[in-house]
Amino acid sequence: MALSDMLSLSEGEGKRGFRLKIILLGGAGVFLDGYDLFIMSIALILLKPYFRLGSFELSMVGSAALIGATVGAVVFGNIADKLGRKTLFILDLVFFVVFAAASAFAQNFLELLIFRFLLGIGIGADYPVSSSYVAEFSDVRNRGRAISSTFAFQGVGVLAAIGVGLALLPLGPQAWRWMLLSGIVPAVIVLAFRTKLPETLRWYVSKGKIDEARRVFEEMTGRSVSRPDEVEKYAESVSFKELFSSPYKSRLIFASVSWFLVDIAVYGMGIFIPTFIHQLFGANSPPTSNELVYAILYTFAGVGYWLAVLTIDILGRKVLQAVGFLVMGGALFAAAAAGSNISLPLLAALLAVFFVAENAGPNTTTWVYPVELFPTRIRGSGHGFAATMGKLGAICGVFVLPLLEEYNQGLMLGFVGFASVLGALITVAYGIETKKQSLEDVSEVFKSFYDYFTKMSENLVRGARQLDVLIHDLSDSDSKYIEIKQTEHAGDELVHEVFTKLNKSFVAPIEQNEISALTKSLDDVLDIIHAVAVRLKLYKVSSPDQTMLEFSGIITTSVELIDKAIKQLPNLRWENNIMDICIRINELENQADAVLNEGVSKLFNGHDPIEIIKLKEVYEYLELVTDKCEDVADVLRDLVVKYS
């Protein structure tokens, strides 16, 4: 079985129980992320008087874990690409357990700040690791549902945090310690189960560890497979710089900006809504009553999470994200317009709409998008960087919203509303759809088209060699012409397949142009080879002259060089000699120009005028083949300059 077949089958086949276990253990980590980050929103009510915190100190404590998460996501995402998903899948929970306990026993503001930051590193690390792990084991038909189901556990964690917080509040001024300590027990249980999980098949393949990949495939599908041969082709290196080069740079910007904008709302509003409602409606009332309102709101948030799970593989990522952002903005603008006289039921209703839209849309899709937009070798790095930008948005929300609230509550709501509408506009303008496509098709530039390009170049070599045979022996030209015609027809079929796939696949516009350009240029060469054969047949050329023989040799060499270059496309980013091949093809085209000039000159030395017209046209078409070969070389040269 070929590696490509094994990867493809792994997205379609698999034991139901195996995939469910992956989702649950991936989701358990996200549960803890949501639980810990949002238990702090309740703990802040007690921490403020306990450590006598002002607005700035309160913001620092509230955002310490978020700041740690910005570091953990980008650093450990890259490490996960190098060392594997499973290693980090375990390490991030170790961070959680150790520093959650340390935070609970902090004796002063500074200790709490440091321990929350370190705990945040573990939380941030889980973002790219959990999402990548689940995505790389998912069924292509339901990948969005699997990844969003994992993320929906964050909502479960938030609801659990609210429930635990409400239960612990009556314990008194130090109840915050129990709140921060409460997540350790489930974390230890999840940690124990994660140690028994395998590394992902795709990570093994990307590292050329084919025997290990085969064992994982057998574990997840129950099928025995022989060892594939093409190991070297799939042994890839990790380069963080690749994220910032075409075409991944544009994908990174889209994923990062979207996540930044939504996390302003998710964390800024999420963490400070309890204190916001408390100040607005009951500064002198027990905090529990307003926490109940908060719990009801997050019940609606849970509805949003599961709406995303149910519809993400039907409506798609782009629709959910754009509509979600837009509804979020509308709800907050309506609340801001009502001002400080807004009733609690109306505010609760608008916030309920906000939470449903947030979690059915961008809060979920910004988690899903990065694992689909980047290939295995940089998937963790890409998701980690986007998550880091999201956490910067969260920090912005946590710091800025309290300051805006002190100045004007409507201004705070309007600020988040503006960020939401901006997110909708960016998604409409730059968003793409990735549903129901394999990770290789959706994340790799050219990779899913390599086989087509190889087939086209091999077919082109076949056509050039058939033309060479025809030119050297023009007897029985009819049967030889038929062979060339069949080769040209096979080339047209391949072109049709490429454009059909291109039309059905997600490919960013600039990548689409490049695939189209290479496909067309290869087809043009074969079309002109066929045109030469047509003229040799129509004009009944009976014997070759020296000019035609020279052209035939140049064409055959040029086409073989093209085939050699095409087969190096998988190594486009690393060591290859495509540029040298392109230079050689250019030299051959210059040589063909000289052959044409000399051949035409010789035609006027005693040839019949009709014969001159026929042969001159044949020569010109032979030279045109070399021009088209040079066009292929130009496309390849542009690819090397852009991607290497």
C-alpha positions in Angstrom: 0.0 0.0 0.0 1.3 3.4 -0.9 1.7 6.1 1.8 -0.8 8.3 0.1 -3.3 5.5 0.1 -2.7 4.8 3.8 -3.2 8.5 4.6 -6.3 8.6 2.6 -7.8 5.5 4.2 -6.9 6.7 7.7 -9.4 9.6 7.0 -12.1 7.3 6.0 -11.6 4.1 8.0 -11.2 3.7 11.7 -12.6 2.0 14.8 -15.5 4.1 16.2 -14.3 3.5 19.7 -10.8 4.6 18.9 -11.8 7.9 17.4 -14.3 8.5 20.2 -11.5 8.0 22.8 -9.3 10.5 20.9 -12.1 13.1 20.9 -12.8 12.6 24.6 -9.2 12.8 25.8 -8.5 15.7 23.5 -11.6 17.4 24.7 -10.7 16.7 28.3 -7.7 19.0 28.0 -9.8 21.7 26.5 -12.3 21.2 29.3 -9.6 21.9 31.8 -8.5 25.0 29.8 -12.0 26.4 29.9 -12.5 25.4 33.5 -9.4 27.0 34.9 -9.5 30.2 32.9 -13.1 30.9 33.7 -13.1 29.7 37.4 -10.9 32.8 37.7 -13.8 35.0 36.7 -15.6 34.0 39.9 -12.4 33.8 42.0 -11.7 37.5 41.1 -14.8 38.5 43.1 -13.0 37.2 46.2 -9.4 38.0 45.2 -10.2 41.7 44.9 -10.8 42.3 48.6 -8.5 39.4 49.8 -5.4 40.9 48.3 -6.9 44.5 48.1 -6.4 44.6 44.4 -7.1 47.7 42.3 -8.3 47.7 38.7 -4.8 47.3 37.3 -3.8 44.5 39.7 -7.2 42.8 39.0 -6.5 42.9 35.3 -3.0 41.5 35.8 -4.3 38.5 37.8 -7.1 37.9 35.4 -4.8 38.0 32.4 -1.7 36.2 33.8 -2.7 32.8 32.6 -3.6 34.3 29.2 -0.2 35.9 28.9 1.3 32.5 29.7 -0.9 30.9 27.1 0.4 33.3 24.5 3.9 31.9 25.2 2.9 28.3 25.5 0.8 28.1 22.3 3.5 29.4 19.9 6.5 27.8 21.6 5.0 24.3 22.3 3.1 24.3 19.0 6.5 24.4 17.3 7.9 21.8 19.7 5.0 19.5 19.0 5.9 19.6 15.3 9.4 18.6 16.1 9.0 16.1 19.0 5.5 14.8 18.3 1.9 15.4 19.5 1.9 12.8 22.2 4.9 14.2 24.1 3.3 17.6 24.4 -0.1 16.0 25.0 1.3 14.8 28.3 3.6 17.7 29.2 0.9 20.4 29.0 -1.1 18.6 31.7 1.9 18.3 33.9 2.2 22.1 33.8 -1.5 22.3 34.6 -1.4 20.1 37.7 1.8 21.5 39.2 1.0 25.2 38.8 -2.8 24.9 39.5 -1.8 23.6 42.9 0.9 26.3 43.3 -1.6 29.0 42.4 -4.1 27.7 45.0 -1.5 28.0 47.8 -0.1 31.4 46.7 0.5 33.7 49.7 0.6 37.0 48.0 -0.3 38.9 44.8 3.2 38.3 43.2 3.2 34.6 43.8 -0.3 34.2 42.4 0.7 36.2 39.3 3.8 34.1 38.6 2.0 30.7 39.2 -0.9 31.7 37.0 1.5 32.7 34.2 3.3 29.3 34.4 0.0 27.5 34.4 -1.1 29.5 31.4 1.9 28.1 29.5 0.5 24.6 29.9 -2.9 25.8 28.9 -1.5 27.5 25.8 0.4 24.4 24.8 -2.8 22.3 24.8 -4.4 24.5 22.1 -2.2 23.5 19.1 -1.6 20.0 20.5 -5.2 18.9 21.2 -6.5 20.3 17.9 -3.7 18.8 15.8 -4.0 15.5 17.5 -7.7 15.2 17.0 -7.6 16.5 13.4 -4.9 14.0 12.4 -7.1 11.1 13.6 -10.4 12.4 12.2 -12.7 11.1 9.5 -12.6 13.6 6.5 -16.4 13.6 6.3 -16.8 14.7 9.9 -13.5 16.3 10.7 -15.1 19.7 11.5 -17.5 18.0 13.9 -14.7 16.1 15.6 -12.5 19.1 16.1 -15.4 21.4 17.2 -16.7 18.6 19.6 -13.3 18.8 21.2 -13.5 22.5 21.5 -17.1 22.3 22.8 -15.6 20.8 25.9 -14.3 24.3 26.7 -18.0 25.3 27.2 -18.6 22.3 29.4 -15.5 23.4 31.4 -16.9 26.9 31.7 -20.3 25.6 32.9 -18.5 23.3 35.4 -16.4 26.2 36.6 -19.5 28.3 37.2 -21.2 25.5 39.1 -18.2 24.8 41.2 -17.7 28.5 41.8 -21.3 28.9 43.0 -20.9 25.9 45.3 -17.7 27.2 46.8 -18.5 30.9 47.2 -20.2 30.4 50.6 -17.0 28.9 52.1 -15.8 32.4 52.8 -12.9 34.8 51.8 -10.5 32.0 51.0 -12.9 30.0 48.8 -10.8 31.2 45.8 -8.1 28.7 46.9 -10.5 25.8 46.6 -11.7 27.1 43.2 -8.2 27.2 41.8 -7.3 23.8 43.3 -10.5 22.0 42.1 -9.3 21.3 38.5 -6.4 19.0 39.6 -8.4 15.8 40.2 -9.8 15.5 36.6 -6.4 16.7 35.2 -4.6 13.8 36.9 -7.2 11.3 35.6 -6.9 12.6 32.0 -3.1 12.6 32.3 -3.1 8.9 33.1 -5.2 8.0 30.1 -3.2 10.2 27.7 0.0 8.3 28.4 -1.6 5.3 26.8 -2.5 7.0 23.5 -0.3 6.5 20.3 1.5 9.2 18.4 -0.4 10.4 15.3 0.0 8.5 12.0 0.5 11.7 10.1 3.3 13.0 12.4 5.1 9.7 12.0 4.8 9.8 8.2 6.0 13.4 8.1 9.2 12.3 9.9 9.7 9.2 7.6 8.9 6.8 10.5 6.9 4.5 8.3 7.0 1.4 10.5 5.6 3.3 13.4 2.9 4.9 11.2 1.9 1.5 9.9 1.4 0.2 13.4 -0.8 3.2 14.3 -2.8 2.6 11.1 -3.3 -1.0 12.1 -4.3 0.0 15.6 -6.9 2.6 14.5 -8.4 0.5 11.6 -7.7 -3.1 12.5 -6.2 -3.6 9.0 -2.7 -5.1 8.4 -0.7 -3.3 5.8 2.7 -3.9 4.2 5.5 -1.4 4.6 5.3 1.3 1.9 8.4 2.0 -0.1 8.4 5.7 -0.8 9.8 6.8 2.6 12.2 9.5 1.5 9.5 11.4 -0.3 7.6 12.0 2.9 10.5 12.8 5.3 9.9 16.5 6.0 11.7 19.0 8.2 10.1 21.6 10.4 10.8 25.2 9.7 9.0 27.9 11.7 10.0 30.4 9.0 7.8 28.5 6.5 4.7 30.0 8.2 5.8 33.5 7.0 6.4 32.6 3.4 3.9 32.1 0.6 1.3 30.7 0.6 1.1 30.1 4.3 1.7 33.8 5.2 -1.8 34.8 3.9 -3.4 31.8 5.7 -1.6 32.7 8.9 -2.8 36.3 8.8 -6.4 35.3 8.2 -6.4 32.7 11.0 -4.5 35.0 13.5 -6.5 38.2 12.9 -9.9 36.3 13.2 -8.8 34.6 16.4 -7.5 37.9 17.8 -10.8 39.6 17.3 -13.0 36.9 18.6 -10.9 36.5 21.8 -11.4 40.1 22.6 -15.0 39.2 23.1 -14.6 35.7 24.5 -12.2 36.5 27.3 -12.9 40.2 27.8 -16.6 39.8 28.0 -16.4 36.3 29.6 -14.2 37.2 32.5 -15.7 40.5 33.4 -19.4 40.0 32.8 -20.0 38.8 36.4 -18.5 42.0 37.9 -20.2 44.0 35.1 -23.6 42.7 36.0 -22.9 43.0 39.7 -22.0 46.6 39.4 -24.8 47.4 37.1 -27.6 45.8 39.0 -26.6 44.8 42.5 -23.5 46.4 44.0 -24.9 45.8 47.4 -26.5 42.4 46.7 -24.9 39.0 47.2 -22.8 38.0 44.2 -24.5 34.7 43.9 -27.7 36.1 42.4 -25.8 37.7 39.6 -23.7 34.6 39.1 -26.9 32.7 38.4 -27.5 35.1 35.5 -24.0 34.4 34.3 -24.7 30.6 34.6 -27.8 31.0 32.5 -25.9 33.0 29.9 -23.3 30.3 29.6 -26.0 27.7 29.2 -26.9 29.5 26.0 -23.2 29.5 25.2 -23.3 25.7 25.4 -26.2 25.7 22.9 -23.9 27.7 20.6 -21.1 25.1 20.9 -23.3 22.3 20.0 -25.0 24.2 17.1 -21.5 24.5 15.7 -20.8 20.7 16.1 -24.1 19.9 14.3 -23.7 22.3 11.4 -20.0 22.9 10.8 -19.7 20.1 8.2 -23.0 21.1 6.6 -22.9 24.9 6.4 -19.1 25.1 6.5 -16.6 27.1 8.4 -16.9 30.4 6.5 -20.6 30.8 6.9 -20.6 30.0 10.6 -17.7 32.4 11.3 -19.1 35.4 9.2 -22.7 35.1 10.5 -21.5 34.5 14.1 -19.3 37.6 14.1 -22.1 39.7 12.6 -24.8 38.6 15.1 -22.3 39.2 18.0 -21.8 42.8 16.8 -25.5 43.4 16.4 -26.3 42.2 19.9 -23.7 44.3 21.5 -24.5 47.4 19.5 -28.1 47.0 20.6 -27.1 46.7 24.3 -24.8 49.8 24.0 -27.6 51.8 22.3 -29.9 51.0 25.3 -27.4 52.6 27.7 -27.2 52.3 31.5 -31.0 52.2 31.7 -31.2 48.8 30.1 -33.3 46.3 32.1 -31.6 43.1 33.3 -34.0 40.8 31.2 -33.2 42.7 28.0 -29.4 42.7 28.7 -29.6 39.0 29.5 -31.4 38.3 26.3 -29.0 40.3 24.2 -26.0 38.6 25.9 -27.6 35.2 25.4 -27.8 35.9 21.6 -24.2 37.1 21.8 -23.0 33.9 23.5 -24.9 31.6 21.1 -23.5 33.4 18.0 -20.0 33.6 19.5 -19.8 29.9 20.2 -21.7 28.6 17.2 -19.5 30.8 15.0 -16.0 32.3 15.4 -15.1 31.0 18.8 -15.3 27.5 17.3 -14.2 28.1 13.7 -11.1 29.9 14.7 -10.1 26.8 16.6 -10.8 24.6 13.6 -9.4 26.6 10.7 -5.6 26.6 11.6 -5.3 22.8 11.8 -6.8 22.5 8.3 -4.9 25.4 6.7 -1.4 24.1 7.5 0.4 20.8 6.6 1.5 18.3 9.2 5.1 19.5 9.4 4.0 23.0 10.6 0.4 22.3 11.8 1.2 22.8 15.5 3.3 25.9 14.7 0.5 27.4 12.6 -2.2 26.7 15.2 0.1 27.8 18.0 0.9 31.1 16.4 -2.8 31.8 15.6 -3.7 30.8 19.2 -1.0 33.2 20.5 -2.5 36.0 18.5 -5.9 35.0 19.9 -4.5 35.2 23.4 -3.1 38.7 22.7 -6.7 39.6 21.7 -7.8 38.1 25.0 -5.3 40.1 26.9 -6.4 43.2 25.1 -10.0 42.5 26.1 -9.1 41.7 29.7 -7.1 44.9 30.1 -9.0 47.3 27.9 -12.7 46.4 28.8 -12.5 47.2 32.5 -10.9 50.6 31.7 -13.6 51.3 29.1 -16.3 50.2 31.5 -15.1 52.7 34.2 -15.4 55.4 31.6 -18.6 54.3 29.9 -20.3 50.9 29.8 -21.8 51.6 26.4 -18.3 52.3 25.0 -17.1 49.0 26.3 -19.9 47.1 24.6 -19.5 49.2 21.4 -15.7 48.4 21.3 -16.4 44.6 21.3 -19.2 45.1 18.8 -16.9 46.9 16.4 -14.3 44.1 16.7 -17.0 41.6 15.9 -18.2 43.4 12.8 -14.6 43.8 11.7 -14.2 40.0 12.1 -17.3 39.4 9.9 -15.9 41.7 7.1 -12.5 40.0 7.2 -14.1 36.6 7.0 -16.3 37.5 4.1 -13.4 39.1 2.2 -10.6 36.5 3.0 -12.3 33.5 4.4 -12.2 30.2 2.6 -14.1 26.9 2.9 -12.4 23.7 4.0 -15.2 21.3 4.8 -15.0 17.6 3.7 -11.6 17.8 2.2 -8.6 15.7 3.2 -5.9 17.4 5.3 -3.4 16.9 2.5 -5.7 18.5 -0.2 -6.6 21.5 1.9 -3.3 22.3 3.5 -0.6 21.4 1.0 0.2 23.6 -1.9 0.6 21.4 -5.0 1.0 18.2 -3.0 -2.4 16.9 -4.0 -1.5 17.8 -7.6 1.9 16.2 -7.7 0.7 13.0 -9.2 -1.1 14.8 -11.9 2.0 16.9 -12.8 4.1 13.8 -12.9 1.6 11.9 -15.1 1.5 15.0 -17.4 5.3 15.3 -17.7 5.7 11.5 -18.3 3.0 11.7 -21.0 4.8 14.7 -22.5 8.0 12.7 -22.7 6.1 9.9 -24.4 4.8 12.4 -27.0 8.2 13.9 -27.6 9.8 10.4 -28.1 7.0 9.4 -30.5 7.6 12.6 -32.5 11.3 11.7 -32.6 10.5 8.3 -34.0 8.2 9.8 -36.6 10.8 12.4 -37.7 13.6 9.8 -38.0 11.4 7.4 -40.0 8.6 9.1 -41.9 7.4 5.9 -43.5 4.0 4.7 -42.2 3.4 8.2 -40.8 -0.3 7.5 -40.5 0.0 4.9 -37.7 2.7 7.0 -35.9 0.5 10.0 -36.1 -2.3 8.1 -34.5 0.0 7.2 -31.5 0.8 10.9 -31.1 -2.8 11.8 -31.3 -3.7 9.3 -28.6 -0.9 10.7 -26.4 -2.2 14.2 -26.9 -5.8 13.0 -26.1 -4.5 11.4 -22.8 -2.9 14.8 -22.0 -6.2 16.5 -22.5 -7.9 14.1 -20.1 -5.3 14.8 -17.4 -5.8 18.6 -17.9 -9.5 18.0 -17.5 -8.9 16.1 -14.3 -6.7 18.8 -12.9 -9.2 21.6 -13.5 -12.1 19.5 -12.1 -10.1 18.8 -8.9 -9.1 22.5 -8.8 -12.7 23.6 -9.0 -13.7 21.3 -6.2 -10.8 21.8 -3.9 -9.9 24.7 -1.6 -6.9 26.5 -3.1 -6.1 30.1 -2.3 -6.4 32.3 -5.4 -2.7 32.8 -6.0 -2.0 29.0 -5.6 -4.9 28.3 -8.1 -3.2 30.5 -10.6 0.1 28.8 -10.3 -1.4 25.3 -10.6 -3.4 26.5 -13.6 -0.3 28.1 -15.2 1.8 24.9 -14.8 -1.0 22.7 -16.1 -1.6 24.9 -19.2 2.1 25.3 -20.0 2.6 21.5 -20.0 -0.4 21.0 -22.1 0.7 23.6 -24.6 4.0 21.7 -25.3 2.1 18.5 -26.1 -0.5 20.4 -28.3 2.3 21.9 -30.4 4.0 18.4 -30.7 0.7 17.1 -32.0 0.5 20.1 -34.4 4.0 19.2 -35.8 2.8 15.7 -36.4 -0.3 17.0 -38.2 1.8 19.0 -40.6 4.2 16.3 -41.3 1.2 14.1 -42.2 -0.7 16.7 -44.2 2.3 17.9 -46.2 3.4 14.4 -46.9 7.0 15.0 -45.8 8.7 11.9 -47.0 12.2 12.2 -45.5 13.7 14.2 -42.7 16.5 16.8 -43.3 19.2 17.8 -40.9 17.2 20.7 -39.5 14.3 18.5 -38.4 16.6 16.0 -36.8 18.4 18.7 -34.8 15.0 20.1 -33.7 13.9 16.6 -32.7 17.0 16.1 -30.5 16.5 19.5 -28.8 12.8 18.9 -28.2 13.4 15.4 -26.7 16.1 16.7 -24.4 14.0 19.7 -23.3 11.0 17.6 -22.5 13.1 15.1 -20.5 14.5 18.0 -18.5 11.0 19.2 -17.8 10.1 15.7 -16.5 13.1 15.7 -14.3 12.2 19.1 -12.9 8.6 18.2 -12.3 9.6 15.2 -10.3 11.6 17.5 -8.0 8.5 19.6 -7.0 8.0 17.7 -3.7 11.4 19.0 -2.8 10.6 22.6 -3.8 11.4 24.0 -0.4 14.6 22.1 0.1 17.5 20.9 -2.0 16.8 20.7 -5.7 18.3 21.7 -9.1 15.2 22.9 -10.7 16.7 26.3 -11.4 19.7 24.7 -13.2 17.3 22.7 -15.3 15.4 25.8 -16.2 18.6 27.5 -17.3 19.5 24.5 -19.5 16.0 24.6 -21.1 16.5 28.2 -21.9 19.8 27.5 -23.5 18.2 24.8 -25.7 15.5 27.3 -26.8 18.2 29.7 -27.9 19.9 26.8 -29.7 16.6 26.1 -31.5 16.3 29.7 -32.6 19.7 29.4 -34.3 18.7 26.1 -35.9 15.5 27.7 -37.3 17.4 30.6 -38.8 20.0 28.3 -40.4 17.3 25.9 -41.6 15.2 28.6 -43.3 18.3 30.0 -44.9 19.1 26.6 -46.5 15.5 26.3 -47.8 16.1 29.0 -50.4 19.0 27.1 -52.0 17.2 25.4 -54.9 14.0 24.2 -53.2 10.6 24.2 -54.9 8.6 27.2 -53.6 5.7 25.0 -52.4 8.2 22.8 -50.6 9.8 25.9 -49.0 6.4 27.0 -47.6 5.6 23.5 -46.2 9.0 23.0 -44.6 9.3 26.5 -43.3 6.0 26.0 -41.4 7.2 22.6 -40.1 10.4 24.3 -38.8 8.5 27.1 -37.2 6.2 24.7 -35.3 9.2 22.6 -34.2 10.8 25.8 -32.9 7.5 26.7 -31.2 7.7 23.5 -29.2 10.9 24.7 -27.7 9.3 28.1 -26.9 6.6 26.3 -25.0 9.2 24.3 -23.2 10.7 27.6 -22.1 7.3 28.7 -20.9 7.2 25.7 -18.6 10.7 26.5 -17.4 9.5 30.1 -16.6 6.6 28.8 -14.5 9.0 26.4 -12.6 11.5 29.1 -12.1 8.8 31.4 -10.5 7.8 28.6 -8.2 11.4 28.1 -7.1 11.9 31.8 -6.4 8.6 32.0 -4.5 8.7 28.8 -2.4 12.3 27.8 -1.9 
